Amino acid sequence: MKTKIGILGLGGVGGYFGGLLAKAYQKSDDFEIIFIARGETQKAIAENGLKIVTDDYETIVYPNLVSNDALEIGQLDYLICATKTYDIEESLTSLQKSIKKETVILPLYNGVDAQERIQKLFPENEVLQGCVYIVSMIFSPGTIRKIGFYEKLFFGSKTASFLKLEELQNILQKAKIESYLVENIEETVWEKFIFISALASATSYLNQNIGEILSNTESKVTYIELLHEIEDVAQAKGLKLPHDIVNQSIQKLEKSPKEATSSMHRDLLAGKNTEAVSLTQFVVNEGKKYGVKTPLYEKIAAVLIK
């Protein structure tokens, strides 16, 4: 029996990393890569494959199957989830028949509450924690555009067996995915969250890309103030983060492509639903829970969530 790996959500993250998996295991006798998509994306990939465009090359990859029908998909051994955070419950509930008790679920969302939310839906399953650093987006249905060289995937679990985690790490690395199996995964996920939450909130609120925020003194001060507020929340939660997490986050931003922006800002500009509840309001809610003031996050959340 082949090991079935499903990729749920073919946006910038799922499309790129799912594409690397499909490319690596296209002719494999041991693995089957399934893209779980619908609408225009499903149609485009079924007809022409998934196109990945980077700064250096273009490639077209073909999964073993592209479908959103749980019965056609069958039961999965691994499920990598990369939809928007507001789609977690609906997208996973529609896949219930494909998720058996042994299915290992790897969430790669922007927020930090995905593992908890998925575990509520599937209490018997092994739900890992994970995050990625990458600048990539949907260029058009069935085409992913990746900007810059940065592409790292981190995952781990406090409860899963090391053998299971190592097996997944081997699958990812053989697909030339720069992945890291880390022990302190909660802190790693929060490090990413601090960076992306402040960035998404600032870019969306100020309507500026990374280069504009870095070159405008007031905008940069706004971004840094958000970093300090979310750092205070993380400390109140008892997370053991680097003492210079704010400086590290600023350095990450300075190394990012200047023309890039957050996916939340792109969604806002396109008039789409945004992840402001998971990326901005969540910090306000956690602040209230732990008695930490987050005035700038509150101000921005009030503007972004109407």
Order of alpha helices (4+ residues) and beta strands (2+ residues): beta-alpha-beta-alpha-beta-beta-beta-alpha-beta-alpha-beta-alpha-beta-beta-beta-alpha-beta-alpha-alpha-alpha-alpha-alpha-alpha-alpha
